[in-house]
Amino acid sequence: MSHTAKHTEVKPVDLFQKCWSFTRADEIKASGFYPYFRPIEENEGPVVRIEGRVCIMAGSNNYHGLTADPRVKEAAKRALEKYGTGCSGSRYLTGTLDIHNELEEKLAAFMGKESCLLFSTGYQTAQGIIPTLVQKGEYVISDKDNHACIVAGNLMAKGAFADFVRFKHNDMEDLERVLKRLPQSKAKLIVSDGVFSTTGTIVNLPHLVDAAKRHNARILIDDAHATGVVGKGGRGTASHFGLDRDVDLTMGTFSKTFSSLGGFVVGDASVINYLKHHALALIFSASPTPAAVAAALAALAILEKEPERMDRLIANADKMRKGFKQMGFTVIDGQTAIVPVIIGEDTKTFVFWRELFEAGVFVNAFVSPGVPPGMAMLRTSYMATHENHHLDKILETFCTIGKKLGVI
């Protein structure tokens, strides 16, 4: 006896269905409170023009205000005239200029390491380092709040059959718990932001170093928000704690203190040489443009010659932390250029952002899922070139709107 099988027809799902279903951004735009992708028309550092409105910029990572510095702009112009607009090749082949080598040498010396390697973006740097070093049967151990570039690098390593585990944010007891579960004989890399980009808090590096030494692990610190901000002369997190010799690799970016675009990693010469010949993110990407490299070189020279810029930067941020607290705002405390003000609800955060913008102050709105529910914030960040009248205007505006919306 034959039986005819019954088949349930499965309706195919279009790959773009998720795109058509995504309406949150459009809904916020329709309400008039959308804070993202606002085009900047003029940029003089502390003051910008956005959509015809002059605003005090309190949301930029331009920590030393050097994007508008005549010396940096002139260096970029000279490189453009000498080398052209691009390198038309990867560093591995035809894309290495003498100024690439010069910047690598000067950055290595500045950071107190043997060698340095440049990447085309800061995001790409983590993807060049982590999956190149952490391979099958080895472990990458990562803070849960690490930047997305580190997460991407971790997942690439996992895709190549390395093991990827996380520990609770800046929780050294949890790091210890994780490390104890892993085979002592296996190679390990602990990765953490130096300064966490959302909160501005600093990694508990002394405890992390101690754990790494006891559990056969190497250390990679992402100093994107730390270079030029913390440490002796702006040399970053390891310098801040006096642990320069205990951090194996430090990566960073040129898009913040160095007022340009690109990324770098410093460490022992043998490790950098291995990355140079094995990192696919380097070998198969066009090299940093001449103008970008020259701008970073000029910014590094200014940072070394004018260390007082860092003092002004931190003094500005400290003034704002103190001012916000005195008004009654909830602030995530720290020692860096980032000062997050907790608003709480996503909707109220968008409304607060819009009122600040209309009053001539631009900040960054962080809402869920980027932050935990109930922890929506306005992340403010400061520059060495902010003057007191800029900072006072920001505080006055926050106070007025905070009272109006019942935040304080």
CORMO-V704821 format. One record per helix or strand of 2 or more residues. SS is the DSSP state (H for helix, E for strand). FROM is the first residue (numbers start at 0). LEN is the number of residues. If there is no record, write none. Layout:
ss = [SS;SS]
from = [FROM;FROM]
len = [LEN;LEN]
//
This chain:
ss = [H;H;E;E;E;H;H;H;E;H;E;H;E;H;E;H;E;H;H;E;E;H;H;H;H;E;E;H;E;E;E;H]
from = [16;23;39;46;52;65;69;97;114;121;138;147;162;171;187;204;216;231;236;248;262;268;279;289;307;329;337;345;360;363;375;387]
len = [5;8;4;4;5;3;14;14;5;12;5;12;5;10;6;10;6;3;4;5;5;10;4;16;20;2;7;13;2;3;6;17]
//
